[in-house]
Amino acid sequence: MIDWEKCSGLVPVVVQDAVSRAVLMQAYADREAVRLTLETGYAHYFSRSRGRLWKKGETSGHVQKITGVFVDCDGDCLLYIVEQTGPACHTGETSCFYRRLSL
């Protein structure tokens, strides 16, 4: 179960490619986004900057077909396993995690 109170209504979602196992992105989902994800089989999120629900790929066509949804042991984070169509990142990169941070 998701601990919505602990998440203040928005649960972080880590997205992993079903084939390569690469981490593609991180986003947030509210109750409606999770419901739609489970109902439709495609990833939905809540955009904090736009203040609205969105389906990944609604404008780009780079949808994420869900193959699994997991909740962590604390109930405050989700993992979506997806079949990614096209790049996951809005920059055109395969993954949003393409920039290495120097130590």
N, C-alpha and C positions, 0 to 999 in steps of 0.2 A: 504494500500500500504506500501511496505517496503521502508524506506528511506535509500537506498544503500549508498548515499554520507555520511550520518551521521554515518553509520556503517563501513565506509572505505572498503566496499566490502565484509565484513564478518559479518553476523548477528548471535548473540548468540541465541541458541535454547535450551529451557528448555523442557525436555521430561517427560511426566506424564503417568502413567499406566491408561488405560481406565476403569479398573474394581476396583482396590484398591485405585486409585487416588494418589498413592505414587509418589513422584518425583524420577525418575530413574536416570537421568543424565543431564548434560549440555554439549553442543558441539557447533560448529559453522557451518554455511552453507553459501556458496556463491550462486550466481544466478543459476548456473547449478545444484547444489545440491537441491535447492528448486524446480527447474523445474522438476528434476527427481523424487523427492519425490511426487509431485503432479501428475505427469504423471504415475508413476508405483504403487503408493499406499504403498510404502515401504520407510523407512527413509534413506536418503542420507545426508552426511555431508562433510565438507572440513577439512581435517586433517592439522593443522598448523605445526605439527612436521614432518609429511611425505611430506607436500607440495602438497597434491593431494586429489582428490575426493574419497570418499569411501561409500559403502553401509553397513549400520550396519548389522553385522552378515555374511559378505561375506566370512570370514574364519571360524568363530565359529558356524555358523548356528543359532545364537541368533538374529534373525531378528526382526524388529519392523514394524508391519502392522499399517499403519496410519488409524485412525478413525476420526481425525479432525486436522486442522491446523489453528491456530489463530495468529494474529499479535497484539501487544500491542498498546495502544493509541498513543504512540510517533512514532510508525513505526520502532522501532529499536531493537525489540526482538520478537522471535517467540515462540509459545507453540505448541508442537506436542503431541497429545493424541494418544497413541499407544496400540496395543495388543502385549505385549512382549513375545517372545519365549525364554525361558531360562533366565539366569541372564543378566542384562543390563551391569554390570560392568566387565571389563576385568580381575578383580581379582577373579571372580566367585561369588561375592556378588550380591544379587538381585538388589540393588541400589548402585550407586557410592557414595551416601551420607550415609555411614555406620559408619563413625568415628565422634564421638562427640568432639567438641572443648570445652575445659575447660575455664570457665570464671575466 
